[in-house]
Amino acid sequence: DTLTLFGSNFATDALVNVVAIFGGTAPNGMPTCTPFSVIATTSGTMRLVCRLAVTPSTSGVWNVQVAVEQQVSNTQTIALQSAPPTITALQMDTCEISSPFSLNGCSDGNLVISGENFDPREEHNSITFTLGSGQPPFCASVKSGANGVLVCSLSAAAGTSGSWKVVVEAGSLKSTTVAVVSLKLAVPIVSEMEGAGCVEEHQGSWTQCTGGLLKLHGAHFGANTADNVVSFVREGADLRSTPKCAIEHSSTRNTLICVLS
């Protein structure tokens, strides 16, 4: 949200003005207002416009002052009440944009969410998904809540597809905006292997494997370790028994570890 202050003797350079907001209740962090515009009107008054950020659970009547260098203004008051997060646009490089609130044909990538009333402490924002088919996609490493933009790395488990409603939660408040990401069917991808008992001949090719731990790195593995099965396709006319690899655990959503025998 923006806050407009009417007065005089503001600095014409917006960033020289310092807006102080104090005196109310804010258990999750003080409100801030970052100036970005100063406008002189024909009547001789000036308008200072700042970008207001209010953390969850903020309430009460607050004092507002403007300081220009060592000069501090008189005090005005404003009543603040935190509002739930609001999504104003979605963006993702792996999608087609149907509208600001709808992305189609998406696969893994960085999801950029623009909006209002995000918690300026980026680690206090979470992004979840409802509806759709399969395991809900996962969006990790949320960044940049203070600037009205959240960025996270979206990934989906095998079998996930369909349209998913994006929900931003800040504190105990959740967004109600209907913003949708439509995902392509996620199928497992193995991009790299590490074999403890193998010799790497060249990238992606391992020889002389004698067993031991085999790490598979990639994407779209099953969300639960038990959902994944590692199998082998025989090359050439080798009729010996097919090797097995019993999954030990998935150390991350994009890494599987199995015991080769």
Salt bridges, closest charged atoms under 4 A:
ASP108 OD1 - HIS220 NE2 3.06
ASP119 OD2 - ARG121 NH2 2.84
GLU123 OE2 - HIS124 NE2 3.71
GLU194 OE2 - HIS217 NE2 2.56
ASP238 OD2 - ARG240 NH2 2.63
GLU248 OE1 - HIS249 ND1 3.65
